Amino acid sequence: MSAAGIPLDKVLSDENITFGKGAGRGVSILMMALGAVAIGLTLIGGLTGDAAAAKVALHAYHVGFLVTLGVPLGSMAIVMILNVTNAGWTATVKRQFENAMFLLWLPAVLFVGEIVLWWILSGKHGDIYLWKWMESAYVDGDLIYAKKAPYLNTTFFYIRSAFYFGVWLLLALGLWGFSTRQDTDNNKWHTVHARRLSSVGLVLFALTTAFASFDWIMSLDHHWFSTMMPVWFFAGNMVAGFAGVTLVLLVIRYFGRMHVAFTNEHLHDLGKLIFGFTVFWAYISFSQYFLIWYANIPEETAYFMRRKSPDTIWETLSWVLPICHFVVPFVWLMARPARRNGLVVGIGCVWLLGCHVIDMYWMVRPEAMMSTGTAQHASIDPSWIDAVGIGGPVLLLIGLLITKVVSGALLAKNDPRLPEALHHKNYI
């Protein structure tokens, strides 16, 4: 019997843990079509505009790529952590984290698309760069770059990027394989194998994610450096992963599925984790700012000075982020009843996902500057290209995630920890 007195076979019936054939197809196709159109408009905007528009297109698309990477990458880390800690209460909700994790192939494709976009725009406008250290005229005579050149060179950069995606995709496929094979053969050893893979995978995840943050974000300005960057990147992706998947679970419950399998008890724990990682993100963000402010090293402070330039949108966002990404969700999700209310948590998830987009935008977009050699000018103002460049990859992710969720069972029905999850109860 389940915790609600409903027979287990009723809880695990197809009517409760699967969607009908064709469910969500129209919405998913619409999202993917809109995403493809938005990416096409990004390319058109970059080609038909001037060099500044091309730079905006590259940087906006890069923001979209990083946001699209955050949810599946954060979800994979969550899956591995839950496996290693043997968290029994998550047996009924973990499949949705695995669904999001499975889509790690999308940002890999988008990264290739980013290189193609750069190649096309460079053919039209000449030397247009996302990573300024790739521009020989820009780094000529640059002593800082000369010291970093053995690491920051194009060939090694592409090799590292391929390695990151290779590790992530292999981990995702391995974890997905163990979980889904258990659905068919009911072999409980798959849980043990997944735990062992996760223990190794977490180490590989930590190393690859740290260097990916160096390469894809920090090296946008190769003069700047921060030892807090990998932890900030991890924290933001964890918030995105928890918020995105919790929102998926709430939508599933809204449509009458996962009765008893996903209750307010599970929602409460997910709300606590979202709350906790939001605080963690704020702690890391403040620590990064405080250490740089206190040390007052020119190579470090230039990053924040650019984002605190008076009368710019970047200065405004410098205030928006701590308020919207920390203060508001801190107050919103602090109370116990709030974390047990689907509407309250759902709105909080949408809010935090929006803040994650703003966070990535604030990190990347100010680096879109016109330059001649080493002479830099003010960053280029936002335009409509920002909206389509960011929205395109995100809409593709939403469409593909809908397709993935409705394509199979909504939970791992042969997970040995399933009885514990069905009887889960919070006491704090």
ZAZA-921291 format. One record per residue (C-alpha): residue number from 1; z, y, x. Coordinates in steps of 0.2 Angstrom, whole numbers, plus 5000, padded with zeros to 4 digits. Example, Ala and Ser with C-alpha at 12.3 -4.5 7.8 and 13.67 -1.06 7.14 Angstrom:
2
  num    pz    py    px
    1  5039  4978  5062
    2  5036  4995  5068
END
This chain:
428
  num    pz    py    px
    1  5000  5000  5000
    2  4997  5018  5006
    3  5009  5032  5006
    4  5004  5037  4989
    5  5005  5020  4982
    6  4986  5017  4982
    7  4980  5000  4988
    8  4972  5001  5006
    9  4956  4995  5000
   10  4955  5009  4987
   11  4958  5022  5001
   12  4945  5014  5012
   13  4932  5012  4998
   14  4915  5019  5001
   15  4918  5032  4987
   16  4932  5039  4997
   17  4926  5038  5015
   18  4907  5041  5014
   19  4895  5053  5006
   20  4881  5048  4995
   21  4863  5047  5002
   22  4855  5064  5005
   23  4872  5073  5003
   24  4871  5090  5012
   25  4853  5088  5017
   26  4847  5104  5009
   27  4861  5114  5017
   28  4859  5106  5034
   29  4840  5109  5034
   30  4842  5127  5029
   31  4854  5130  5043
   32  4843  5122  5056
   33  4828  5131  5050
   34  4837  5148  5050
   35  4843  5144  5068
   36  4826  5140  5074
   37  4819  5156  5066
   38  4833  5166  5074
   39  4829  5159  5091
   40  4811  5163  5088
   41  4815  5181  5084
   42  4826  5182  5100
   43  4810  5177  5110
   44  4800  5189  5100
   45  4812  5203  5102
   46  4813  5200  5121
   47  4794  5200  5123
   48  4789  5215  5112
   49  4803  5226  5118
   50  4805  5233  5135
   51  4815  5226  5150
   52  4831  5231  5142
   53  4827  5221  5126
   54  4823  5206  5137
   55  4840  5207  5146
   56  4849  5208  5128
   57  4839  5193  5123
   58  4844  5183  5138
   59  4863  5188  5137
   60  4864  5186  5118
   61  4856  5168  5119
   62  4869  5164  5133
   63  4883  5169  5121
   64  4876  5158  5108
   65  4874  5144  5120
   66  4893  5146  5126
   67  4899  5146  5108
   68  4889  5131  5103
   69  4896  5122  5119
   70  4914  5126  5114
   71  4916  5116  5098
   72  4909  5100  5105
   73  4917  5102  5122
   74  4934  5106  5115
   75  4933  5092  5103
   76  4929  5079  5117
   77  4945  5085  5126
   78  4955  5083  5110
   79  4948  5066  5107
   80  4953  5061  5125
   81  4970  5069  5124
   82  4973  5060  5107
   83  4968  5043  5115
   84  4979  5045  5130
   85  4994  5050  5120
   86  4991  5036  5107
   87  4993  5049  5093
   88  4994  5037  5078
   89  4994  5051  5065
   90  4977  5056  5070
   91  4968  5040  5066
   92  4961  5046  5050
   93  4955  5063  5056
   94  4949  5059  5074
   95  4932  5053  5068
   96  4928  5071  5064
   97  4932  5077  5082
   98  4921  5063  5088
   99  4907  5069  5076
  100  4908  5086  5084
  101  4909  5078  5102
  102  4894  5068  5099
  103  4884  5084  5097
  104  4886  5089  5116
  105  4868  5085  5118
  106  4863  5101  5108
  107  4870  5113  5121
  108  4862  5103  5135
  109  4845  5106  5126
  110  4850  5124  5123
  111  4853  5127  5141
  112  4836  5120  5145
  113  4829  5132  5132
  114  4838  5146  5141
  115  4829  5143  5157
  116  4813  5142  5147
  117  4817  5159  5139
  118  4821  5167  5156
  119  4804  5160  5163
  120  4794  5167  5148
  121  4803  5184  5148
  122  4801  5186  5167
  123  4782  5182  5165
  124  4781  5197  5153
  125  4793  5209  5161
  126  4794  5204  5179
  127  4811  5201  5187
  128  4823  5199  5172
  129  4839  5190  5177
  130  4854  5183  5168
  131  4863  5179  5184
  132  4860  5194  5195
  133  4864  5184  5211
  134  4847  5176  5208
  135  4838  5192  5211
  136  4834  5194  5229
  137  4832  5213  5228
  138  4849  5214  5220
  139  4859  5204  5233
  140  4849  5210  5249
  141  4862  5216  5261
  142  4876  5211  5249
  143  4890  5205  5261
  144  4900  5197  5247
  145  4885  5187  5241
  146  4881  5182  5259
  147  4898  5173  5259
  148  4895  5165  5243
  149  4877  5160  5245
  150  4880  5142  5251
  151  4887  5139  5233
  152  4877  5152  5223
  153  4859  5147  5226
  154  4847  5142  5212
  155  4844  5124  5217
  156  4863  5119  5219
  157  4866  5129  5203
  158  4854  5118  5193
  159  4860  5102  5201
  160  4878  5107  5196
  161  4873  5111  5178
  162  4864  5094  5177
  163  4880  5085  5183
  164  4891  5094  5171
  165  4881  5089  5156
  166  4878  5071  5163
  167  4897  5068  5165
  168  4900  5076  5147
  169  4887  5066  5139
  170  4892  5049  5147
  171  4910  5052  5142
  172  4905  5057  5124
  173  4893  5042  5122
  174  4907  5030  5129
  175  4920  5037  5118
  176  4909  5037  5103
  177  4903  5019  5106
  178  4921  5012  5107
  179  4926  5020  5091
  180  4910  5016  5081
  181  4909  4998  5087
  182  4927  4995  5081
  183  4921  4999  5064
  184  4910  4984  5064
  185  4918  4971  5074
  186  4937  4976  5071
  187  4940  4973  5090
  188  4957  4981  5093
  189  4953  4981  5112
  190  4941  4995  5110
  191  4956  5007  5107
  192  4963  5001  5124
  193  4946  5004  5132
  194  4944  5021  5125
  195  4962  5026  5131
  196  4957  5020  5149
  197  4941  5029  5149
  198  4950  5045  5142
  199  4963  5044  5156
  200  4949  5045  5169
  201  4938  5057  5158
  202  4951  5070  5157
  203  4951  5072  5176
  204  4932  5073  5176
  205  4933  5085  5161
  206  4945  5097  5170
  207  4935  5098  5186
  208  4918  5100  5177
  209  4924  5112  5165
  210  4932  5123  5178
  211  4916  5124  5189
  212  4905  5126  5173
  213  4916  5142  5169
  214  4913  5148  5187
  215  4894  5145  5186
  216  4890  5151  5168
  217  4902  5165  5165
  218  4911  5171  5181
  219  4895  5171  5192
  220  4887  5183  5180
  221  4895  5196  5191
  222  4896  5187  5207
  223  4907  5201  5215
  224  4921  5197  5202
  225  4933  5182  5203
  226  4948  5175  5193
  227  4958  5160  5196
  228  4963  5161  5177
  229  4945  5158  5171
  230  4944  5139  5170
  231  4961  5139  5160
  232  4955  5154  5149
  233  4938  5144  5145
  234  4948  5128  5141
  235  4960  5137  5129
  236  4946  5146  5120
  237  4936  5130  5118
  238  4952  5121  5112
  239  4955  5134  5099
  240  4936  5132  5093
  241  4937  5113  5093
  242  4953  5113  5082
  243  4947  5127  5071
  244  4930  5120  5068
  245  4935  5102  5065
  246  4949  5107  5054
  247  4937  5117  5043
  248  4926  5102  5042
  249  4940  5091  5036
  250  4945  5104  5023
  251  4927  5105  5016
  252  4927  5086  5015
  253  4943  5086  5005
  254  4936  5100  4994
  255  4922  5088  4989
  256  4934  5074  4984
  257  4933  5063  5000
  258  4947  5056  5011
  259  4960  5056  4997
  260  4977  5050  5005
  261  4968  5049  5022
  262  4969  5068  5025
  263  4984  5076  5017
  264  4994  5091  5019
  265  5004  5082  5032
  266  4989  5080  5043
  267  4984  5098  5039
  268  5001  5104  5045
  269  5000  5096  5062
  270  4982  5103  5064
  271  4989  5120  5059
  272  5003  5119  5072
  273  4990  5114  5086
  274  4979  5129  5081
  275  4994  5140  5081
  276  4999  5134  5098
  277  4983  5135  5107
  278  4980  5152  5099
  279  4996  5158  5108
  280  4991  5149  5124
  281  4974  5158  5124
  282  4984  5175  5122
  283  4995  5170  5136
  284  4981  5166  5148
  285  4971  5181  5143
  286  4986  5193  5146
  287  4990  5184  5162
  288  4973  5186  5169
  289  4973  5205  5164
  290  4991  5208  5171
  291  4987  5200  5188
  292  4971  5209  5190
  293  4979  5226  5185
  294  4994  5223  5196
  295  4984  5218  5212
  296  4972  5232  5209
  297  4958  5225  5220
  298  4941  5233  5217
  299  4931  5217  5216
  300  4943  5212  5202
  301  4946  5228  5192
  302  4928  5232  5191
  303  4926  5218  5178
  304  4939  5227  5166
  305  4934  5244  5170
  306  4917  5240  5163
  307  4924  5234  5147
  308  4936  5248  5146
  309  4923  5262  5148
  310  4927  5276  5136
  311  4917  5278  5120
  312  4908  5260  5121
  313  4909  5245  5110
  314  4916  5236  5124
  315  4932  5247  5124
  316  4933  5244  5105
  317  4932  5225  5107
  318  4945  5226  5121
  319  4957  5231  5107
  320  4950  5220  5094
  321  4952  5204  5103
  322  4971  5204  5106
  323  4974  5210  5088
  324  4962  5199  5079
  325  4963  5183  5091
  326  4982  5184  5093
  327  4992  5195  5082
  328  4983  5192  5066
  329  4983  5172  5067
  330  5000  5172  5075
  331  5007  5181  5059
  332  4995  5171  5047
  333  5000  5154  5053
  334  5018  5156  5059
  335  5026  5151  5042
  336  5027  5132  5038
  337  5020  5134  5020
  338  5005  5143  5027
  339  5001  5128  5038
  340  5002  5117  5023
  341  4990  5127  5013
  342  4972  5122  5014
  343  4965  5139  5009
  344  4976  5149  5021
  345  4972  5137  5035
  346  4954  5137  5031
  347  4952  5156  5031
  348  4962  5156  5048
  349  4949  5143  5055
  350  4934  5154  5050
  351  4943  5170  5057
  352  4947  5161  5074
  353  4929  5155  5075
  354  4923  5172  5073
  355  4935  5179  5086
  356  4929  5165  5098
  357  4912  5172  5096
  358  4918  5190  5099
  359  4928  5183  5114
  360  4912  5176  5122
  361  4902  5191  5118
  362  4915  5202  5126
  363  4914  5191  5142
  364  4895  5190  5143
  365  4886  5204  5135
  366  4893  5219  5146
  367  4884  5211  5161
  368  4867  5215  5153
  369  4864  5231  5164
  370  4848  5238  5170
  371  4848  5238  5189
  372  4836  5243  5203
  373  4841  5234  5219
  374  4860  5236  5220
  375  4860  5252  5209
  376  4868  5248  5192
  377  4868  5258  5177
  378  4877  5258  5160
  379  4877  5242  5150
  380  4864  5241  5137
  381  4869  5245  5119
  382  4870  5231  5106
  383  4855  5228  5095
  384  4848  5216  5081
  385  4843  5205  5095
  386  4861  5201  5098
  387  4864  5195  5081
  388  4849  5183  5081
  389  4852  5177  5099
  390  4870  5172  5095
  391  4866  5166  5077
  392  4852  5155  5082
  393  4861  5142  5092
  394  4877  5143  5081
  395  4866  5139  5065
  396  4858  5124  5074
  397  4876  5117  5077
  398  4881  5120  5059
  399  4866  5111  5053
  400  4867  5096  5064
  401  4886  5095  5062
  402  4883  5093  5043
  403  4870  5080  5046
  404  4882  5070  5057
  405  4897  5071  5046
  406  4888  5064  5031
  407  4878  5051  5040
  408  4893  5038  5042
  409  4911  5034  5038
  410  4922  5049  5038
  411  4936  5040  5047
  412  4938  5025  5059
  413  4942  5012  5046
  414  4947  4998  5058
  415  4958  5009  5070
  416  4974  4999  5073
  417  4984  5015  5071
  418  4977  5018  5053
  419  4993  5012  5044
  420  5004  5025  5054
  421  4991  5039  5050
  422  4991  5035  5031
  423  5010  5035  5031
  424  5012  5051  5041
  425  5026  5063  5037
  426  5031  5080  5044
  427  5049  5084  5045
  428  5048  5101  5055
END
